[in-house]
Amino acid sequence: MRDDASSDTSGFFNQKMAEGYDRRNSGLQPISECLHFLMRLVLVDLPADARVLCVGVGTGAEVLSLAEARPGWSFVGVDPSAEMLDVGRARLERAGVLDRCRLVEGYVEDVDDDGFDAVVSLLVAHFVQCEDRAAFYRAIHDRLKPGGRFVSAEISGDLDSPEFPAMIEDWKQVQTVMGATEESLAALPDMLRTKLGVVSAGETEALWRDAGFSHPIAFFQAFMIRGWHALKRTA
């Protein structure tokens, strides 16, 4: 994924962007809280000493959500942005959970551990260009133990469907809460088509199966944000 759009995120999330990331997304807190609540339910059967990989760890929100609920879990977080990792490291330290975490600057293939009980990747996959998405999911698959669980949420939709014009109007409301300008709202359809790797739910589910996961189970949807979980097949 070095030469796809995901590799550009390290430059996009500069120091100023990283420091203001949580503040800009505060308007979406109800969505985030619901997504994190359901993520914890999906992972409820993990062992008391589970090891969890967070891909695109950013400012550490997912780690904090899981670490508070499960004090015996340990975490590896990977992100291409050093600035985002700096913010996340400070946040995890303030919360008293940094000693249970290892942070890696890079991409999922830069994580040299495997045998994770779970991999979590929220609002990351759409930054990976479509032609590189299969390799992204395979890299995640390879770092899970047999029967380990993958949990992911991404911007998803069929951009050529008859429903897309109405979908984009809903999505504009989300972007407005985040402070979007009239100019950026007008550019949203092009952004989804050319800047991000947005694919339909069916395409995502097929990619997961091809990567070696069981059939993905949908557990979350908020407008264009969709979430699934699946197990690494054991045979």
SEBA-489478 format. One line per 2 residues: number of its first residue (from 1); for each residue x, y, z of C-alpha. Coordinates in steps of 0.2 Angstrom, whole numbers, plus 5000, padded with zeros to 4 digits. Layout:
% residues N
NUM	X:Y:Z; ...
This chain:
% residues 235
1	5000:5000:5000; 5015:5011:4999
3	5011:5019:4982; 4992:5020:4984
5	4981:5034:4992; 4984:5027:5009
7	5002:5032:5009; 4997:5050:5007
9	4988:5050:5023; 5004:5052:5033
11	5007:5069:5024; 4988:5074:5026
13	4988:5072:5045; 5001:5085:5048
15	5004:5092:5066; 4990:5105:5065
17	4978:5092:5057; 4983:5079:5070
19	4981:5091:5085; 4964:5096:5080
21	4957:5079:5074; 4947:5075:5089
23	4940:5092:5090; 4934:5092:5072
25	4926:5075:5074; 4918:5080:5091
27	4901:5083:5082; 4900:5065:5077
29	4903:5058:5095; 4885:5050:5095
31	4890:5040:5079; 4907:5036:5087
33	4900:5031:5103; 4888:5019:5095
35	4901:5011:5084; 4913:5009:5099
37	4899:5001:5109; 4895:4989:5096
39	4913:4985:5093; 4915:4980:5111
41	4900:4969:5110; 4907:4960:5094
43	4923:4957:5104; 4915:4952:5120
45	4921:4934:5119; 4939:4937:5117
47	4950:4930:5131; 4955:4940:5146
49	4973:4942:5140; 4968:4946:5121
51	4981:4954:5110; 4973:4967:5098
53	4980:4976:5083; 4973:4993:5078
55	4976:4997:5060; 4975:5016:5058
57	4976:5019:5076; 4976:5038:5074
59	4973:5047:5091; 4970:5031:5100
61	4951:5032:5101; 4948:5013:5098
63	4962:5008:5110; 4955:5019:5124
65	4937:5012:5121; 4943:4994:5122
67	4957:4996:5136; 4944:5004:5148
69	4932:4990:5146; 4945:4976:5146
71	4960:4979:5158; 4969:4963:5153
73	4970:4967:5135; 4986:4973:5126
75	4987:4983:5110; 4998:4986:5095
77	4993:5002:5085; 5000:5006:5068
79	4998:5022:5058; 5008:5031:5044
81	5007:5048:5052; 5020:5052:5065
83	5010:5067:5071; 4994:5057:5074
85	5004:5044:5084; 5012:5058:5094
87	4994:5064:5099; 4988:5046:5102
89	5003:5042:5113; 5000:5057:5124
91	4982:5053:5125; 4985:5035:5130
93	4998:5040:5143; 4986:5052:5151
95	4973:5038:5152; 4986:5027:5160
97	4986:5013:5147; 5001:5017:5137
99	5011:5003:5146; 4999:4991:5137
101	5002:4998:5120; 5015:4997:5107
103	5014:5010:5093; 5021:5008:5076
105	5024:5021:5062; 5019:5013:5046
107	5006:5002:5038; 4999:4985:5043
109	5013:4976:5033; 5025:4985:5045
111	5018:4976:5060; 5030:4961:5063
113	5019:4952:5075; 5005:4939:5071
115	4994:4928:5081; 4982:4943:5086
117	4966:4938:5094; 4957:4953:5085
119	4961:4967:5072; 4951:4983:5073
121	4952:4995:5058; 4939:5009:5059
123	4936:5022:5045; 4953:5017:5037
125	4949:5005:5022; 4942:5019:5011
127	4959:5028:5011; 4966:5012:5003
129	4964:5013:4984; 4953:5000:4976
131	4967:4991:4967; 4976:4989:4984
133	4962:4984:4995; 4964:4965:4992
135	4982:4966:4998; 4977:4977:5013
137	4964:4964:5019; 4976:4949:5016
139	4989:4958:5027; 4976:4960:5041
141	4971:4942:5039; 4989:4936:5040
143	4991:4944:5057; 4977:4936:5065
145	4977:4919:5074; 4966:4906:5066
147	4948:4910:5072; 4953:4928:5076
149	4941:4941:5073; 4942:4956:5061
151	4931:4972:5064; 4931:4986:5052
153	4920:5001:5047; 4922:5011:5031
155	4914:5023:5020; 4904:5012:5008
157	4892:5013:4994; 4888:5009:4976
159	4892:5026:4968; 4883:5021:4952
161	4867:5016:4960; 4850:5025:4958
163	4851:5028:4977; 4868:5037:4976
165	4861:5055:4974; 4850:5053:4989
167	4865:5045:4999; 4876:5059:4995
169	4863:5072:5002; 4863:5062:5018
171	4882:5062:5018; 4882:5080:5016
173	4873:5082:5033; 4887:5072:5041
175	4900:5083:5033; 4891:5099:5038
177	4892:5094:5056; 4911:5092:5054
179	4912:5110:5047; 4912:5107:5028
181	4911:5122:5017; 4899:5124:5002
183	4914:5121:4991; 4919:5105:4999
185	4901:5099:5000; 4900:5102:4981
187	4916:5092:4978; 4910:5077:4989
189	4905:5066:4974; 4921:5068:4965
191	4931:5065:4982; 4922:5049:4985
193	4925:5043:4967; 4943:5049:4964
195	4952:5053:4980; 4945:5039:4991
197	4943:5020:4988; 4925:5019:4991
199	4917:5003:4985; 4900:4994:4988
201	4896:4983:5002; 4895:4968:4991
203	4913:4972:4984; 4919:4974:5002
205	4912:4957:5008; 4918:4948:4992
207	4936:4955:4996; 4935:4949:5014
209	4930:4931:5008; 4944:4931:4995
211	4956:4936:5009; 4952:4921:5019
213	4938:4927:5031; 4921:4919:5035
215	4906:4928:5028; 4906:4946:5035
217	4892:4950:5047; 4886:4968:5045
219	4884:4976:5063; 4883:4995:5060
221	4877:5008:5047; 4876:5027:5049
223	4872:5034:5032; 4888:5029:5022
225	4898:5022:5036; 4896:5003:5037
227	4904:4991:5048; 4907:4972:5047
229	4915:4958:5057; 4921:4941:5052
231	4932:4927:5058; 4948:4921:5050
233	4944:4904:5043; 4952:4889:5051
235	4952:4878:5036
